[in-house]
Amino acid sequence: MPVVRVKRKFQVTIPAEVRKRLDLAEGDYLEVTEEDNQIVLKPKVVLDKPDERALAQLEAILERIRQPGEVSEEEVERDVLEAIRTVRRDARARRRS
């Protein structure tokens, strides 16, 4: 398990392997909480205003879940994660332009 050092102004560097696994990029947001004397960082997607494409993807996912028949938890998770990646990619592209 990687170890990080708290630097001036209480900054830490998230190890590259963790950033890659979580698809984090500069400018992304993290929610910080304290649980059982541990610091927990959770990636968050922040939308400026309702992102129509992201909302349409989410609604399509929810519609699939509501359909008769069984949709596996893995399929739902995969689709939701892909929608999140799309929102993050679009947000990064907007920040760079």
C-alpha positions as CSV (number, residue, x, y, z in Angstrom):
1,M,0.0,0.0,0.0
2,P,1.5,3.4,-1.0
3,V,2.3,5.9,1.7
4,V,2.0,9.7,1.1
5,R,3.4,12.6,3.1
6,V,1.4,15.6,4.2
7,K,3.2,18.6,2.8
8,R,3.0,22.4,3.4
9,K,-0.6,23.6,3.4
10,F,-1.7,20.0,4.1
11,Q,-1.3,18.9,0.5
12,V,-0.9,15.2,-0.4
13,T,-0.2,13.5,-3.8
14,I,-2.5,10.7,-4.7
15,P,-0.3,7.9,-6.1
16,A,-0.4,7.4,-9.9
17,E,-1.7,3.8,-9.6
18,V,-4.7,5.0,-7.6
19,R,-5.3,8.0,-9.9
20,K,-5.3,5.6,-12.9
21,R,-7.7,3.1,-11.3
22,L,-10.1,5.8,-10.4
23,D,-9.7,7.7,-13.7
24,L,-8.8,10.9,-11.8
25,A,-7.5,14.0,-13.6
26,E,-6.3,17.4,-12.5
27,G,-9.3,19.5,-11.7
28,D,-11.5,16.6,-10.6
29,Y,-13.4,16.9,-7.3
30,L,-13.1,14.7,-4.3
31,E,-15.4,14.5,-1.3
32,V,-13.5,14.3,2.0
33,T,-15.0,12.6,5.0
34,E,-13.7,11.2,8.2
35,E,-14.8,7.7,9.2
36,D,-13.5,5.8,12.2
37,N,-10.5,8.0,12.5
38,Q,-9.7,7.6,8.8
39,I,-9.7,10.2,6.0
40,V,-11.9,9.0,3.1
41,L,-11.7,10.6,-0.4
42,K,-14.5,9.9,-2.9
43,P,-14.5,11.1,-6.5
44,K,-17.4,13.3,-7.2
45,V,-18.9,14.5,-10.5
46,V,-19.9,18.2,-10.4
47,L,-22.1,19.5,-13.2
48,D,-22.3,23.2,-13.9
49,K,-25.9,23.0,-14.9
50,P,-27.9,20.0,-15.9
51,D,-25.8,18.3,-18.6
52,E,-28.4,17.1,-21.1
53,R,-26.3,14.2,-22.4
54,A,-25.4,12.9,-19.0
55,L,-29.1,13.1,-17.9
56,A,-30.1,11.3,-21.1
57,Q,-27.6,8.5,-20.4
58,L,-28.8,8.2,-16.8
59,E,-32.4,8.1,-17.9
60,A,-31.6,5.3,-20.5
61,I,-29.9,3.3,-17.8
62,L,-32.9,3.7,-15.4
63,E,-35.3,2.7,-18.2
64,R,-33.4,-0.5,-18.8
65,I,-33.6,-1.3,-15.1
66,R,-37.4,-0.7,-15.1
67,Q,-37.9,-3.0,-18.1
68,P,-39.3,-6.5,-17.4
69,G,-36.6,-9.1,-17.3
70,E,-33.4,-9.1,-15.4
71,V,-30.6,-6.7,-15.8
72,S,-27.5,-7.9,-13.9
73,E,-25.9,-5.7,-11.3
74,E,-22.7,-5.8,-13.3
75,E,-24.4,-4.4,-16.4
76,V,-25.9,-1.6,-14.4
77,E,-22.6,-0.8,-12.7
78,R,-20.8,-0.9,-16.1
79,D,-23.3,1.4,-17.7
80,V,-23.3,3.9,-14.8
81,L,-19.5,3.9,-14.7
82,E,-19.3,4.6,-18.4
83,A,-21.8,7.5,-18.0
84,I,-19.6,8.9,-15.2
85,R,-16.5,8.6,-17.4
86,T,-18.3,10.4,-20.2
87,V,-19.3,13.3,-17.9
88,R,-15.7,13.5,-16.6
89,R,-14.2,13.4,-20.1
90,D,-16.6,16.1,-21.3
91,A,-15.9,18.3,-18.2
92,R,-12.1,18.0,-18.7
93,A,-12.5,18.9,-22.4
94,R,-14.6,22.0,-21.4
95,R,-12.0,23.1,-18.9
96,R,-9.2,22.8,-21.4
97,S,-10.9,24.8,-24.1
